Amino acid sequence: MGKNLFRILLFLMSISLLGIILIQSYFIYKNYNDNNLQFSSNVSYVLSQTSSMVEKREFRQYVNIFNDMIELGTLDTTSINNLYIIDKDLDKSQTIIYQNGVVEENIILPKNEIFFEDFFNKISKKENILIKRLSNQRQETVFSLNEIDNKTISPQDYLSDVRKISKSKEILFETAYNDLSKRNSIEDRIGDIEEFEKLIKGNFNKMNINISFEYAIYDKDSITNISSEGFVKSPDDFSSVVFKDENNISDYSIRLNFPNRTTFLLSSIVEVVLTSFVLITIIILAYITTILLLIRQRQISQIKSDFINNMSHEFKTPIATINLALSAIKNPQIIGNKRKVNKYLKMIDDENNRMYEQVENVLMISQLEKNELNIEKRSLDLKNVINSSVSHLNLIIKNKNGKISIENEAKKTIINGNESHLTNVFINILDNALKYNDNIPEILIKLYNFEDKLNIEIIDNGIGMSKNVKSKIFQKFFREQTGNLHDIKGHGLGLSYVKKIIDFHDGNISVESELGVGSKFKIELNV
């Protein structure tokens, strides 16, 4: 996959994921706001119902007391204002008299009645109280037409209906009630606080709202003695007037607030939030997995490309050398010279062995990764292994006029390991120190014991490594290139192989390096 295509795909996937998250967040936010509006509407309704019920309760108490007072009072005067309408029905030979009247009764209440004191404690009880009771009376009288003419007043039929007070009189009654009730304190008008609180809770239960609340009764902007312990005035309080007069005006109001309002509203959308969270999490995990797979695929593709380039370079030189040697042998002037023929044959054999070693290294790394490589361990002296590794490189060191020094401060150098593979480990590290060096090679090998471990440090004066290179040198097929040219030998498997072998021996390998100064490899093995 090309770099540009990968970036475009990554961008589109990121935008899609972000869009899904934003849209889902918007729907959750909208759902929360809708629930908040519905909650506000329900609370307003509960407050309105509570105010109405409190007012009706007080009015019923007033009416009951009014009726009780009338029963205890003494009728003083009665007046009736009547309106008569006479109608004649010639078909039935009847005369009908319709009578509509208003009965006004003046009732005197006795002094110092206790129930009167309880309800209207602001009114003086030193004098008799006069109460008027109004009622509507309707009467219909039917006479025979002849009997009326003969001045006979016995009715043929008598119908009467005493009705309740009219609507207009009822309004006057309520107005009088309002004037009287205002004289009582708000505490007396509300009554039992526990009953008042139960009334609010009952209205919330009817709306299927189960939430804790705090309440208070306000007189204009001042809080009264009626309030819950946890009530604190807030701009988010809900309010409704109570004890309205005939003009729907009142100084008193019921206020509610909800300390756990946010929690309550969130609990109403918790299922939506959790479902969205799970789905978004799954999408994010799938997105991350996809990106990691794409990156891994690109890395594998790059590794494969590096492997082909490196191996092509490593095989190209031996093959070219073999071709040149074969061409030389075919030369008639050389084919008869046994010494030169043997020289070229040795070159062919060396290059052939070199290619064989490359293939063996590749197979060995593969087997190590699959834990299929059978490495036998035995007790050996690592000092001898290091000496053997140095002897393999003596010719190269001599050609470069280099120097390898060994400082052995270790008293314990016997370990349990595989001599062949450990020899290859040190050859690889020393070979890199010689190849990656623009100066006359100077290599120092130090051995010492620390905390029951054998420590080996290999210090060179080579070209060193950058931080980026240092972090990747133990990866398979990695090699630093100059431009597009493979001007330094190496097949990218040496240090990966070294790391695998050291890990197999339960050891540890690390590197310290500075570009242009040199490198130090440190190996720790159990003794």
Helices and strands as residue ranges (DSSP letters): H 3-72, E 74-89, E 94-109, H 114-119, E 129-144, H 145-149, E 157-163, H 167-181, H 186-190, H 193-206, E 214-219, E 222-227, E 238-241, E 252-257, H 261-268, H 270-330, H 332-335, H 338-369, E 378-381, H 382-392, H 394-399, E 403-408, E 414-417, H 419-435, E 442-449, E 453-459, H 467-470, H 494-504, E 508-514, E 518-526
